[in-house]
Amino acid sequence: MIGILIGCLTLVVVGWAIVKGKYAPLVLFASGAFMLACAVFFDTGTFMPKKALPTGNDYLNIIEFIRYMFSNRLAGLGFLIMTMVGFASYMTHIGANDAFVNIAIKPLSIIRNPYILIFVAFMLGKAVSMVITSAVGLGVLCLALMGPALAALGINKKAIGAVFVTSGACSLVLLGGSPAGIPTVLAIGLAHVFWQRWLDRREGWNCEEHKGETLVFSEDVKRPSTAAPKIYAFLPFLPMVLVVVFSQYCISSIKLDITALMLLCVIIGMVCEVIRWRGNYDKIAAGLKVFLQSMGKALSGVVALVIAAGVFAEGFKALGMLDAIVDVAHNVGAGAVGMSILFVAITTLVTIIAGSNGASFYPLVEMVPKIARDMGVNPVTLVLPMHQASTIARPLSPVAGVVVAIAGMLQMNPFELIKRASVPCIVGLIVHHVSVFWLAI
């Protein structure tokens, strides 16, 4: 009980600090370390991963855990974010984003209602989610590729961020999707249209007045002095194309990690620059410098936030809060629909707290077969809503990697992004739950 009390109080303090604009990495690192220290003192749970190296002292293990988080996240998710941000900045530097925007604005401008483009952008993001299962990788990639064009058409960057932070909501991949996913995706997309328009009107945002604006991910990125060739418009979408090409849908014999694929795309861009500038060393070097500097800025900004959020989430787990929520689900008796609603509510709550769909889904799903057997219902009717709730609720968590990453790229408050994503996610949760049981009848 003491662990739950400490966790709830810490959550309130962290929420207040972030709302007040305090430096988020420090807030999350400090609060996470505090909760881990409390977990050690009150012996509420463990937190050391198997690959971490125990120091021989429980309190010093906290420092080792933070070191492990840096090492683990930097080598994987962190490096992925850094390369994607670097790629986006490089595309801006060489003029590829401008080339695409100049081409895209003409046909897209035919659509008088810019909010229809929000629906189109969301559906394109869902299409890409079929081959990119990482919520962070998907959101950052879609933002880097489509964000500049949407901003140039006058769409609020808050709405753009909300669309792509929800790109991974409601899985449509073969192993994780369901027939109920299709109406859910459509419902989320339509909810975006009406919710973003309503919020824009409240804020006095008029898309017509903001046409031609740019979406910049790095302050040091400079505009190219010469207009890029029109063929460069294809370069920002090269990662998306190659992801499909080197997959089970096309060339399955070649397997490229998404980070390696991003580096390949940068190399292809540099080859194009060599041809464009006829081997001018200074031009090529300037582009590489932008790429590397943007990676460094991502490390000190977005990646630091992701690592800090991981320490914060682990503190919640160590205090026993997730176990307490699981126990509530196990001890409450209800019918099939009632139990499913309870599991979805708990999964949603845990996802928001932990910022991870895995942390919320896997601890709960282990008890589902027994509960379903005792109730005489199909376990799938309980598992599917839980699984999709863990992905749909993820954009509502201020410590979720995709929220932290996109908020960092757009230099906006994570809670503002969550507000923009809130109604579409809530609509998605309701529609999916209803759809699952309607299809099961």
BALUMDO-165017 format. One record per residue (C-alpha): z, y, x; residue number from 1; residue in three letters. Coordinates in Angstrom, 2 decimals. Layout:
BEGIN
((Z,Y,X),NUM,'ala')
...
***
This chain:
BEGIN
((0.00,0.00,0.00),1,'met')
((0.83,2.40,2.84),2,'ile')
((-2.67,1.83,4.29),3,'gly')
((-4.34,2.69,0.99),4,'ile')
((-2.24,5.83,0.65),5,'leu')
((-3.10,6.99,4.17),6,'ile')
((-6.79,6.24,3.59),7,'gly')
((-6.92,8.22,0.33),8,'cys')
((-5.13,11.22,1.85),9,'leu')
((-7.43,11.13,4.88),10,'thr')
((-10.49,11.03,2.61),11,'leu')
((-9.27,14.17,0.82),12,'val')
((-8.68,16.01,4.11),13,'val')
((-12.06,14.97,5.51),14,'val')
((-13.84,16.04,2.33),15,'gly')
((-12.11,19.43,2.43),16,'trp')
((-12.95,19.93,6.13),17,'ala')
((-16.63,19.10,5.69),18,'ile')
((-16.94,21.30,2.61),19,'val')
((-15.40,24.15,4.63),20,'lys')
((-18.10,23.70,7.25),21,'gly')
((-15.93,22.31,10.03),22,'lys')
((-17.73,20.57,12.90),23,'tyr')
((-18.44,17.20,11.25),24,'ala')
((-18.48,14.92,14.35),25,'pro')
((-15.02,16.09,15.37),26,'leu')
((-13.69,15.70,11.82),27,'val')
((-15.03,12.15,11.53),28,'leu')
((-14.05,11.05,15.05),29,'phe')
((-10.52,12.44,14.71),30,'ala')
((-9.91,11.06,11.21),31,'ser')
((-11.37,7.68,12.14),32,'gly')
((-9.22,7.42,15.25),33,'ala')
((-6.17,8.50,13.22),34,'phe')
((-6.74,5.77,10.64),35,'met')
((-7.28,3.16,13.37),36,'leu')
((-4.00,4.24,15.00),37,'ala')
((-2.24,3.93,11.64),38,'cys')
((-3.77,0.49,11.19),39,'ala')
((-2.28,-0.55,14.53),40,'val')
((1.12,0.98,13.79),41,'phe')
((1.46,-0.51,10.30),42,'phe')
((-0.46,-3.70,11.20),43,'asp')
((-2.80,-3.41,8.20),44,'thr')
((-5.90,-4.94,9.82),45,'gly')
((-8.04,-5.44,12.91),46,'thr')
((-11.09,-3.50,14.03),47,'phe')
((-12.23,-4.83,17.42),48,'met')
((-15.75,-6.38,17.30),49,'pro')
((-16.28,-9.67,19.10),50,'lys')
((-18.52,-8.02,21.71),51,'lys')
((-15.97,-5.31,22.52),52,'ala')
((-13.65,-5.82,25.52),53,'leu')
((-9.91,-5.85,24.61),54,'pro')
((-7.88,-3.55,26.89),55,'thr')
((-4.57,-5.38,26.53),56,'gly')
((-3.08,-2.48,24.54),57,'asn')
((-3.66,-2.08,20.80),58,'asp')
((-3.78,1.70,20.93),59,'tyr')
((-6.13,1.82,23.92),60,'leu')
((-8.36,-0.58,22.00),61,'asn')
((-9.22,2.42,19.81),62,'ile')
((-10.84,4.10,22.82),63,'ile')
((-12.65,0.84,23.63),64,'glu')
((-13.87,0.63,20.04),65,'phe')
((-15.29,4.17,20.22),66,'ile')
((-16.97,3.27,23.53),67,'arg')
((-18.43,0.18,21.88),68,'tyr')
((-19.74,2.26,18.97),69,'met')
((-21.48,4.64,21.37),70,'phe')
((-22.97,1.76,23.35),71,'ser')
((-24.03,-0.22,20.29),72,'asn')
((-25.38,2.64,18.18),73,'arg')
((-27.12,4.43,21.04),74,'leu')
((-28.99,1.27,22.03),75,'ala')
((-30.12,0.56,18.49),76,'gly')
((-29.96,2.99,15.59),77,'leu')
((-29.33,6.02,17.80),78,'gly')
((-32.37,5.46,19.96),79,'phe')
((-34.47,4.87,16.84),80,'leu')
((-33.41,8.23,15.39),81,'ile')
((-33.98,9.98,18.72),82,'met')
((-37.53,8.65,19.06),83,'thr')
((-38.38,9.52,15.47),84,'met')
((-37.08,13.08,15.80),85,'val')
((-38.88,13.38,19.14),86,'gly')
((-42.10,12.09,17.58),87,'phe')
((-41.84,14.57,14.70),88,'ala')
((-41.28,17.46,17.12),89,'ser')
((-44.15,16.30,19.33),90,'tyr')
((-46.48,16.16,16.33),91,'met')
((-45.52,19.75,15.52),92,'thr')
((-46.03,20.86,19.12),93,'his')
((-49.54,19.46,19.44),94,'ile')
((-50.50,20.80,16.02),95,'gly')
((-50.94,17.43,14.30),96,'ala')
((-48.58,18.34,11.43),97,'asn')
((-50.44,21.61,10.93),98,'asp')
((-53.76,19.76,10.92),99,'ala')
((-52.51,17.44,8.18),100,'phe')
((-50.96,20.27,6.16),101,'val')
((-54.18,22.28,6.29),102,'asn')
((-56.11,19.30,4.94),103,'ile')
((-53.49,18.14,2.44),104,'ala')
((-52.77,21.51,0.86),105,'ile')
((-56.24,21.84,-0.68),106,'lys')
((-56.34,18.62,-2.76),107,'pro')
((-52.59,18.64,-3.48),108,'leu')
((-52.71,22.28,-4.53),109,'ser')
((-54.89,21.20,-7.45),110,'ile')
((-51.69,19.84,-9.01),111,'ile')
((-50.21,22.95,-10.56),112,'arg')
((-46.75,21.50,-11.05),113,'asn')
((-45.23,20.96,-7.58),114,'pro')
((-42.52,18.75,-9.05),115,'tyr')
((-45.10,16.09,-9.77),116,'ile')
((-45.54,15.96,-5.99),117,'leu')
((-41.85,15.09,-5.72),118,'ile')
((-42.50,12.00,-7.82),119,'phe')
((-45.57,11.13,-5.75),120,'val')
((-43.64,11.55,-2.49),121,'ala')
((-40.82,9.32,-3.75),122,'phe')
((-43.27,6.59,-4.77),123,'met')
((-44.98,6.79,-1.37),124,'leu')
((-41.58,6.39,0.26),125,'gly')
((-40.89,3.32,-1.87),126,'lys')
((-44.24,1.88,-0.82),127,'ala')
((-43.30,2.30,2.84),128,'val')
((-39.90,0.69,2.14),129,'ser')
((-41.73,-2.60,1.61),130,'met')
((-42.18,-2.87,5.37),131,'val')
((-39.31,-0.71,6.74),132,'ile')
((-35.98,-2.11,5.58),133,'thr')
((-33.75,0.29,7.54),134,'ser')
((-32.64,3.11,5.23),135,'ala')
((-32.20,5.50,8.14),136,'val')
((-35.50,4.61,9.77),137,'gly')
((-37.31,4.84,6.44),138,'leu')
((-35.80,8.17,5.42),139,'gly')
((-36.31,9.85,8.80),140,'val')
((-39.87,8.57,9.12),141,'leu')
((-40.87,9.70,5.62),142,'cys')
((-39.26,13.09,6.16),143,'leu')
((-41.07,13.55,9.46),144,'ala')
((-44.43,12.52,8.00),145,'leu')
((-44.46,14.05,4.53),146,'met')
((-41.80,16.76,4.76),147,'gly')
((-43.96,19.46,6.41),148,'pro')
((-46.71,19.09,3.81),149,'ala')
((-44.29,19.29,0.88),150,'leu')
((-42.58,22.36,2.37),151,'ala')
((-45.96,24.06,2.82),152,'ala')
((-46.57,23.56,-0.90),153,'leu')
((-43.41,25.50,-1.70),154,'gly')
((-40.99,22.65,-2.43),155,'ile')
((-37.33,23.31,-1.61),156,'asn')
((-36.19,21.51,1.56),157,'lys')
((-33.10,20.35,-0.36),158,'lys')
((-35.35,18.56,-2.84),159,'ala')
((-37.43,17.12,-0.01),160,'ile')
((-34.32,15.76,1.66),161,'gly')
((-33.06,14.26,-1.61),162,'ala')
((-36.35,12.47,-2.21),163,'val')
((-36.37,10.79,1.19),164,'phe')
((-32.63,10.09,1.36),165,'val')
((-33.20,7.92,-1.72),166,'thr')
((-36.34,6.22,-0.38),167,'ser')
((-34.33,3.09,0.40),168,'gly')
((-32.55,3.04,-2.95),169,'ala')
((-33.35,-0.05,-5.03),170,'cys')
((-34.90,-2.60,-2.70),171,'ser')
((-38.40,-3.82,-3.53),172,'leu')
((-38.83,-6.23,-0.61),173,'val')
((-39.53,-9.85,-1.46),174,'leu')
((-36.09,-11.12,-0.43),175,'leu')
((-34.05,-8.34,-1.95),176,'gly')
((-36.04,-7.11,-4.92),177,'gly')
((-36.11,-8.09,-8.57),178,'ser')
((-38.34,-7.42,-11.62),179,'pro')
((-35.70,-4.91,-12.69),180,'ala')
((-36.46,-2.94,-9.55),181,'gly')
((-39.79,-1.59,-10.87),182,'ile')
((-38.43,0.25,-13.94),183,'pro')
((-35.49,1.41,-11.82),184,'thr')
((-37.76,2.98,-9.19),185,'val')
((-39.79,4.73,-11.89),186,'leu')
((-36.60,6.02,-13.50),187,'ala')
((-35.26,7.36,-10.18),188,'ile')
((-38.58,9.09,-9.46),189,'gly')
((-38.69,10.76,-12.87),190,'leu')
((-35.02,11.76,-12.58),191,'ala')
((-35.88,13.49,-9.31),192,'his')
((-38.54,15.57,-11.04),193,'val')
((-36.23,16.95,-13.72),194,'phe')
((-33.06,17.18,-11.61),195,'trp')
((-34.68,18.99,-8.67),196,'gln')
((-36.44,21.42,-11.01),197,'arg')
((-33.21,22.14,-12.86),198,'trp')
((-31.28,22.78,-9.63),199,'leu')
((-34.08,24.96,-8.25),200,'asp')
((-33.99,27.12,-11.35),201,'arg')
((-30.21,27.50,-11.03),202,'arg')
((-30.64,28.61,-7.42),203,'glu')
((-33.52,30.94,-8.26),204,'gly')
((-36.05,28.95,-6.21),205,'trp')
((-39.68,29.58,-7.17),206,'asn')
((-42.13,27.22,-5.46),207,'cys')
((-44.99,29.70,-5.75),208,'glu')
((-43.05,32.22,-3.66),209,'glu')
((-42.46,29.72,-0.85),210,'his')
((-45.94,28.29,-0.37),211,'lys')
((-47.02,28.10,3.23),212,'gly')
((-43.49,27.76,4.62),213,'glu')
((-42.86,25.40,7.51),214,'thr')
((-40.29,22.64,7.91),215,'leu')
((-38.97,22.72,11.48),216,'val')
((-36.75,19.95,12.86),217,'phe')
((-36.07,21.62,16.23),218,'ser')
((-35.62,25.29,16.97),219,'glu')
((-37.32,24.97,20.36),220,'asp')
((-40.58,23.57,19.00),221,'val')
((-43.29,26.19,19.46),222,'lys')
((-46.51,26.53,17.57),223,'arg')
((-49.65,25.54,19.49),224,'pro')
((-51.74,28.49,20.56),225,'ser')
((-54.96,26.79,19.55),226,'thr')
((-55.66,25.03,16.25),227,'ala')
((-55.59,21.26,16.68),228,'ala')
((-58.69,19.16,15.90),229,'pro')
((-58.87,17.96,12.31),230,'lys')
((-58.71,14.35,13.47),231,'ile')
((-55.13,15.06,14.59),232,'tyr')
((-54.15,15.04,10.90),233,'ala')
((-54.13,11.24,11.17),234,'phe')
((-51.61,11.12,14.03),235,'leu')
((-48.41,11.84,12.00),236,'pro')
((-49.22,8.83,9.81),237,'phe')
((-50.02,6.52,12.70),238,'leu')
((-46.52,4.93,12.68),239,'pro')
((-46.84,4.16,8.98),240,'met')
((-50.24,2.55,9.52),241,'val')
((-49.13,0.51,12.53),242,'leu')
((-46.02,-0.72,10.71),243,'val')
((-48.32,-2.33,8.14),244,'val')
((-50.85,-3.53,10.72),245,'val')
((-48.22,-5.31,12.84),246,'phe')
((-46.52,-7.10,9.95),247,'ser')
((-46.83,-10.32,7.98),248,'gln')
((-49.35,-8.51,5.76),249,'tyr')
((-51.89,-8.10,8.57),250,'cys')
((-51.46,-9.09,12.25),251,'ile')
((-48.36,-11.29,12.20),252,'ser')
((-48.85,-12.55,15.77),253,'ser')
((-47.84,-9.14,17.20),254,'ile')
((-44.26,-8.08,16.65),255,'lys')
((-43.25,-4.54,17.59),256,'leu')
((-39.79,-3.10,17.13),257,'asp')
((-39.99,0.15,15.16),258,'ile')
((-38.70,2.08,18.19),259,'thr')
((-41.35,0.54,20.45),260,'ala')
((-43.92,1.37,17.79),261,'leu')
((-42.83,5.02,17.77),262,'met')
((-43.14,5.18,21.57),263,'leu')
((-46.62,3.65,21.28),264,'leu')
((-47.59,6.39,18.82),265,'cys')
((-46.33,9.08,21.23),266,'val')
((-48.43,7.53,24.00),267,'ile')
((-51.48,7.52,21.73),268,'ile')
((-50.81,11.18,20.96),269,'gly')
((-50.60,11.96,24.67),270,'met')
((-53.90,10.19,25.29),271,'val')
((-55.46,12.37,22.61),272,'cys')
((-53.99,15.42,24.33),273,'glu')
((-55.44,14.31,27.68),274,'val')
((-58.88,14.17,26.08),275,'ile')
((-58.38,17.44,24.21),276,'arg')
((-57.23,19.42,27.26),277,'trp')
((-59.38,17.52,29.76),278,'arg')
((-56.44,16.26,31.75),279,'gly')
((-54.65,19.61,32.06),280,'asn')
((-51.35,18.57,33.62),281,'tyr')
((-49.30,21.52,32.35),282,'asp')
((-50.39,20.97,28.75),283,'lys')
((-49.52,17.26,28.85),284,'ile')
((-46.20,17.91,30.59),285,'ala')
((-45.23,20.56,28.05),286,'ala')
((-45.71,18.07,25.22),287,'gly')
((-43.63,15.39,26.93),288,'leu')
((-40.91,17.97,27.59),289,'lys')
((-40.75,18.81,23.87),290,'val')
((-40.46,15.12,23.01),291,'phe')
((-37.60,14.51,25.48),292,'leu')
((-35.74,17.71,24.60),293,'gln')
((-35.91,16.85,20.91),294,'ser')
((-34.48,13.43,21.66),295,'met')
((-31.60,15.13,23.46),296,'gly')
((-30.95,17.45,20.53),297,'lys')
((-30.96,14.47,18.17),298,'ala')
((-28.37,12.76,20.38),299,'leu')
((-26.03,15.74,20.31),300,'ser')
((-26.57,16.29,16.60),301,'gly')
((-27.71,13.55,14.26),302,'val')
((-26.82,10.53,16.44),303,'val')
((-23.34,11.88,17.22),304,'ala')
((-22.75,12.21,13.47),305,'leu')
((-23.91,8.64,12.82),306,'val')
((-21.57,7.25,15.50),307,'ile')
((-18.65,9.35,14.24),308,'ala')
((-19.31,8.15,10.69),309,'ala')
((-19.15,4.55,11.93),310,'gly')
((-15.72,5.14,13.49),311,'val')
((-14.55,6.79,10.28),312,'phe')
((-15.77,3.91,8.10),313,'ala')
((-14.10,1.32,10.37),314,'glu')
((-10.82,3.18,9.98),315,'gly')
((-11.04,2.70,6.22),316,'phe')
((-11.65,-1.00,6.65),317,'lys')
((-8.77,-1.41,9.12),318,'ala')
((-6.35,0.22,6.67),319,'leu')
((-7.13,-2.54,4.18),320,'gly')
((-8.79,-0.36,1.56),321,'met')
((-11.83,-2.59,1.14),322,'leu')
((-9.67,-5.70,0.79),323,'asp')
((-7.60,-3.97,-1.88),324,'ala')
((-10.70,-3.12,-3.88),325,'ile')
((-11.97,-6.70,-3.57),326,'val')
((-8.61,-8.02,-4.83),327,'asp')
((-8.87,-5.83,-7.93),328,'val')
((-12.25,-7.33,-8.74),329,'ala')
((-10.92,-10.85,-8.25),330,'his')
((-7.83,-10.43,-10.43),331,'asn')
((-9.38,-8.67,-13.42),332,'val')
((-10.79,-10.97,-16.09),333,'gly')
((-13.70,-9.92,-18.32),334,'ala')
((-16.88,-11.20,-19.92),335,'gly')
((-20.17,-11.50,-18.05),336,'ala')
((-21.28,-7.95,-18.84),337,'val')
((-17.81,-6.52,-18.27),338,'gly')
((-17.38,-8.37,-14.98),339,'met')
((-20.82,-7.25,-13.84),340,'ser')
((-19.99,-3.62,-14.66),341,'ile')
((-16.72,-3.97,-12.76),342,'leu')
((-18.46,-5.44,-9.71),343,'phe')
((-21.11,-2.72,-9.77),344,'val')
((-18.45,-0.01,-10.06),345,'ala')
((-16.48,-1.47,-7.15),346,'ile')
((-19.61,-2.00,-5.05),347,'thr')
((-20.63,1.60,-5.71),348,'thr')
((-17.18,2.90,-4.78),349,'leu')
((-17.02,0.87,-1.56),350,'val')
((-20.56,1.92,-0.61),351,'thr')
((-19.65,5.58,-1.03),352,'ile')
((-16.48,5.13,1.05),353,'ile')
((-17.98,2.99,3.81),354,'ala')
((-21.50,4.44,3.82),355,'gly')
((-22.98,0.95,4.22),356,'ser')
((-24.53,-1.37,1.66),357,'asn')
((-23.64,-4.38,3.82),358,'gly')
((-19.96,-3.44,3.99),359,'ala')
((-19.80,-3.23,0.21),360,'ser')
((-22.04,-6.11,-0.81),361,'phe')
((-21.20,-8.98,1.52),362,'tyr')
((-17.37,-8.95,1.17),363,'pro')
((-17.71,-8.97,-2.62),364,'leu')
((-20.58,-11.42,-3.02),365,'val')
((-18.60,-14.26,-1.48),366,'glu')
((-16.39,-14.55,-4.56),367,'met')
((-19.21,-14.31,-7.10),368,'val')
((-20.25,-18.01,-7.24),369,'pro')
((-16.74,-19.17,-8.17),370,'lys')
((-16.23,-16.40,-10.73),371,'ile')
((-19.66,-17.05,-12.25),372,'ala')
((-18.95,-20.80,-12.41),373,'arg')
((-15.61,-20.23,-14.12),374,'asp')
((-17.26,-17.88,-16.63),375,'met')
((-20.26,-20.16,-17.19),376,'gly')
((-22.85,-17.51,-16.33),377,'val')
((-25.75,-17.39,-13.93),378,'asn')
((-24.54,-15.97,-10.58),379,'pro')
((-27.83,-14.04,-10.24),380,'val')
((-26.90,-11.78,-13.17),381,'thr')
((-23.84,-10.71,-11.20),382,'leu')
((-25.35,-10.62,-7.71),383,'val')
((-28.53,-8.63,-8.44),384,'leu')
((-26.80,-5.56,-9.94),385,'pro')
((-24.30,-5.62,-7.06),386,'met')
((-26.98,-5.80,-4.41),387,'his')
((-29.06,-3.00,-5.84),388,'gln')
((-25.95,-0.90,-6.52),389,'ala')
((-25.14,-1.10,-2.82),390,'ser')
((-28.55,0.42,-1.97),391,'thr')
((-28.72,2.92,-4.85),392,'ile')
((-25.23,4.30,-4.19),393,'ala')
((-25.74,4.69,-0.45),394,'arg')
((-27.25,8.22,-0.73),395,'pro')
((-23.99,9.28,-2.44),396,'leu')
((-21.90,8.65,0.68),397,'ser')
((-21.29,11.52,3.12),398,'pro')
((-20.86,8.97,5.94),399,'val')
((-24.01,6.94,5.21),400,'ala')
((-26.37,6.90,8.17),401,'gly')
((-29.37,8.05,6.15),402,'val')
((-27.43,10.96,4.61),403,'val')
((-26.06,12.07,7.97),404,'val')
((-29.45,11.74,9.67),405,'ala')
((-31.49,13.66,7.09),406,'ile')
((-28.83,16.34,6.61),407,'ala')
((-28.76,16.79,10.37),408,'gly')
((-32.54,17.06,10.65),409,'met')
((-32.71,19.62,7.84),410,'leu')
((-29.59,21.45,9.08),411,'gln')
((-27.89,21.31,5.69),412,'met')
((-24.49,20.25,4.37),413,'asn')
((-24.37,16.50,3.57),414,'pro')
((-22.64,17.26,0.26),415,'phe')
((-25.52,19.51,-0.79),416,'glu')
((-27.86,16.60,-0.11),417,'leu')
((-25.61,14.26,-2.08),418,'ile')
((-25.62,16.66,-5.04),419,'lys')
((-29.41,16.68,-4.99),420,'arg')
((-29.49,12.86,-4.96),421,'ala')
((-26.62,12.29,-7.40),422,'ser')
((-28.35,12.27,-10.81),423,'val')
((-31.36,10.15,-9.69),424,'pro')
((-28.95,7.59,-8.18),425,'cys')
((-26.74,7.49,-11.28),426,'ile')
((-29.82,7.06,-13.47),427,'val')
((-31.00,4.27,-11.17),428,'gly')
((-27.65,2.44,-11.39),429,'leu')
((-27.69,2.52,-15.19),430,'ile')
((-31.34,1.57,-15.62),431,'val')
((-31.14,-1.34,-13.18),432,'his')
((-28.02,-2.77,-14.79),433,'his')
((-29.49,-2.56,-18.27),434,'val')
((-32.81,-4.01,-17.06),435,'ser')
((-31.18,-7.03,-15.39),436,'val')
((-29.37,-8.10,-18.56),437,'phe')
((-32.33,-7.25,-20.81),438,'trp')
((-34.60,-9.47,-18.69),439,'leu')
((-31.95,-12.21,-18.69),440,'ala')
((-31.91,-12.43,-22.49),441,'ile')
***
